[in-house]
Amino acid sequence: MTDRRVSDGTRGTAGPVAVPGGTDRARERDSEGAYEGGRVREGGPVRDGMDGVTRAFVDHRNLLFTVAYDMLGSAADAEDVLQETWLRWVGVDPGTVRDQRAYLVRITTRQALTQLRTLGRRKESYVGPWLPEPLLTAPDVADDVELADSVSMAMLLVLETLRPTERAVFVLREVFGLGYDEIAEAVDKTPAAVRQIAHRARGHVAARRPREAASAAEARRTVQAFRRAVETGDLRRLLDVLAPDVVLLTDGGGVVRAASAPVVGADRVAHVLGRIAPVTSLRPALVNGGPALLVRLGGAVDTVMAMRIDGGLITALYAVRNPGKLSRLDRVTTLETTTRR
């Protein structure tokens, strides 16, 4: 593997940094500020001293993470994919790469496909409903309708119904706007085959796609009404904000208490929500580009409750309680569908 050094701008030499992720994948890179703690360090003197290979990865990192997350629905697994992408990227002769962004997307897609097939086997034995790992997102994600739709809980669950290659093709084409030739290289298919797969995936998603998300103002009013009703235990107000056929999905992963099957109907959902302890704190947040509440107990996030709102009513609630999926809620995750070339 090619040796690459990146000065940190404060010392004469750069020390080795172990890439996290287990003994097999913990490779030392002579790049202080390369891939550290699941991310490439950005900005300041570290970035200014990067070589071209490391800089290219940093420039496209948010895009690569979004590709991997859209394909996997798991931030932890997306970070693993980026780690594998980085390890392969630093072994490439940059002189042989015509388009760095396309090359990196191709590596990321292939690694995500491998991870997706592994996840599929893991989900077969998952206890109760499986929900995507929630991400705190900035307001600009909600403003980008297509991006917000692609990472919403509802859409990610629809994408779960696609086969791995269909999902990769759909994400790369419909979300990121890649050409068929570029996608063909990423998924190891012919352009003609990719066109057929894209057509089939679009039809599959269209038949299951949720309706257009509520406006920001409508979502804000609905979340506020829902929050007041839950905090005060006002059953009537709660029923007023829930759609008659509302669905509640709870993901505890077999680790914490959660419903083992979807809860359907306003009365049943209201009954479950009525059990939320009065000592909890409910804080509005933007999760995966949409409205949500962070349920805190003893200062720590106990549940992320994302919502689907239609016509001023909550039509779906996605309650993630699995502690293993709540580790990224201390920071906003940057998502991106376009990048510098």
N, C-alpha and C positions, 0 to 999 in steps of 0.2 A: 504493500500500500504506500502511496506517495507520501513522503514526509512534508508536512506543511506547518510553518511557524507563523504565529500572529503575535506581534508585540502588544502588550497591554498599555503601552504608552507611559508607564510609570517606572518600569524596571528595564534593565538592559537586555534581559532574556526572558523568554516565556517558558513557564514551567508546564509539565505534563498535567493534563486534566483527564480523569477517568470518566468515560461515558457511562452513565447509570443504566441499570436495567438487567443486572444479573452477571454472573461470572463469564458466561459465554459471550455476552455483548458488551462487557465493560472493557472497551479498548482505550488505550491511552492516545490522546491527540496532543501534539505539541502546539496547542493553541489556547492560551489563556483567554477565556471568553469565547470559546467555540461552543460546543454543545454541553451545557452545564445545567443540571437540575431540570432536565426536560425541555430546555429551550436554549437557543443561541442568544447570548447576551448582546444587547443592542445599545447603540448610542454612546456618546462621549468618546474618551480616548481609546477605549477598547475597539469600537467599531472603526474608528479612524485608522487604526493600525492593522485592520484585517487584510488578508490577501484576497485576491479575486474570487477564489473558490468559496471561502467562508462568507465573503460579502454577498455573493449570489444567493447563498442559502438564507442568509439573514433577510435580504431584500424580498424573498419570496416565501418566507416562513409562514406568515399569516394565511396566505393563499393555500399553501400545502396543508396546513392544519385544517382549514375549512374543508378542503377536498376530503381529507381522511375522516373528519368528523361527520360530514354528510353521508359518507359511505358506511360508517360504523355506528353512529349514534352514541359513541363513547369517547369522552375526552382522554381518558387514561389510555385507551387502546390507540387513539389517534396520536398521542405523544410517543407511544412505542413505535408506531409506523414512522414518525418523523425521525426518531433515533436511528432506525434501520436505514431510512433514506439518507441521513447524514453520513452514516458509516460507508454506504456505497458511493455516495457523491465524492467523498474525499479520496477515493481510490480511482477516480476517473481522470484521464488526461484531458484537461480543459481544451487543449488544442483540437481535440476530436469532436467537440460539442458546438454545433452551429447555433442552437437556440437553448440557452440555459433553462429558461422557464419551462419550455416543453419537456426538456430532459428530466427536470426535477419532478414535474407533474407525472411523467411516465413512471419514474421510480416509485413515487408515492402511491400511485394507483395500483401498481402491481403488488406492493407490500400490503396495501389495504385489502386487496382481493384475497390474499393469503390469510390475513387476519380475519376477514369477514367469514370465510369458510370455517375457521376455527371457532369463531363466536357462535356460528349457527349450531354447531354441535354442543357448545356450552349452554346455549339457551334452551335446548331440548330438556335439560334437567333443572332449569331455573324454577325456583319455588314461587308460585303466584305470577301475576302479570309482570312482564318485563317492560320497563320504560327507559327511554334514552336518558343519558346522564345530563342533568340540567346545567346550563351555563348562564352566568350573569352577563348580559350584553348591554352595550351602550345604546343611547337613543338613536344613533345613526343607523343601527341595524334595523330597528323598527321602521325608520323612514324609508329604507330600501325594501320595497314591498316584496320583490322577488327573493332577495336574500332572507328576509324574515320568514317568508313562506317556506323556503327550503329547509330551514333549521327548526321550524316550529315542531312542537311535540306531535301534533296531528300529522304533519307531513312525514316526519321521520318514522312514524308508525306505519304509514302507507308504504314507505320505501322498504320497510321490513318484509313486505309481502312479495317483493321482487326477488328474482334469483340474483346471485352475486354479480354476474356479468351484466345483467339488465340494469341493476342498480348503478354500477359504475358508468355505463353508457348514458343512462338517464341523467345522472348527476353532472357528468362532464359536458353533456350537450345542452341540457335545459337550464342548468344553474350557472355553469361557467362559460357556455357558449363556444366550446371548442369545436373545431372542424372535424369532419368524419375521418379524414386521413390521420389527424393527430390522435384521435380517440382510438383508431385502429391500431396504431403503434403501441398505445398504452395497454390495451386489453388483448393484444396479440390476435387480432382478427383482421379480415379484409375490410376495406371501406364499405363494400357492398353488404357484407354481413352486419356491419355496425349500423347501417341504415335500417336494415330489417329489425334488428334488436331495438333500436331507438323507437321505431314505429310501434312495435309491440309494447314496449315499456310505457310509451306515452298513453296508449289506449288503456292499459292496465291502471295507470295512475289517475287518469281522467275519470274513470268509473268510480274511483274511491276518494278522490281529492275533496278535502273539506271546502266549504264555501269560503268566499273571501273574508278575511279577518275584519273585525270591527274597526272603526276609526279610533284614533287615539283618545278623542274626547269621550266617545261612547264607552270605550274600555275603562277609562278612568272613572266615570260615573258608576259603572257596574261594579267595578272592584271596590269602590268606596262603600257602596250599598251592601255588598256581600260581606265586607270586613266588619261593618257596624253590626250587621245581623248576627254574625258568628260571635263577635266579642260580647254582645249583650244577651246572647241566647234567645233572640227574638225569632221564634219559629215562623211566624207569619211573614215577617220581612224576608226571611231566608227563602221561603217558598215563592215569594214574589219575584225573586231574582233568578231562580232556577227554572230552566225550561222543563216542561212536563216529562220529557224523555231524556233528561240529563243523564250522563254516564260518568261515574267516578271510577277511575283506575288507581289502585294503590300498589306501589312497588316497595316491598320490604326486603325482598331478596332472601327470605327465610331467616333473616337476622333479627329484624324487629317486627312487631305486630303490624299486620296489614291484611286487608281482605284478600282472600285467595282467588276471588273471581270478580269480574266487574259488578259494580253496584248500579242498578238501573232504576230510574224514576225519581221524581222530585221528593216524594215522601221518604223513600228509603235513604236517599243521599242526605237529606236534611237530618234524618235520625243519626246517621253516622257522624255528620259534622257537629251535631249537638254534643258529642262526647269530647270535643276538644276542650282541654282543661282551661279554666278561666285564668290560670297563672301564665299562660303562654302569651307571647308577644307576636302580633301579626304586622309585618312590614311589607308594603307594596314594593315590587321590584319588576324589572324587565328581565325575563328569563327566555332564552332562545328567541329573542325578538318580540315577545308577546307579554301580556299582562300576567302577573303572578303575585303570590304572597309568600314571604319567607316566614315560616312558623318557628319561633324561637322558644326554647324551654331552658331556663337556667342560663341564658346568655348564648347558648349554642343553637345552631340551626338544627331543628328536629325533622322538619318536613319542608319540601318545596312544593307549593301547590300552583301549578300552571293552569291556565284557563283558556277555553275556547268560547268566544262570545259571539252571539248572532242575534240581532234585533234587540239588544239591551238585555238579553237573557243568557245565562251561562249554560251552554249545551254540553260541555265536557270539562271535567276536572282531572288533572294528572298529578297525583300526589306521590312524590318520590321521597321515601323514608329510608331506603337502604343507605346506611352510613358510608359505604364504599363509593357512593355516587355523589356525596355532598362535600367533597374535599376542595372543590374549586370555587366555592361560593364566597371566598374572602377577597376576590378580585374580579374585575371585568375581563372577559375574554374577547380579544380582537378577532373579528371574522372578516374575510375579504374574498371577493370573487374576481377582482381584477388586480393587476400588479404592474410594476415597472418591467419593461423588457430590457 
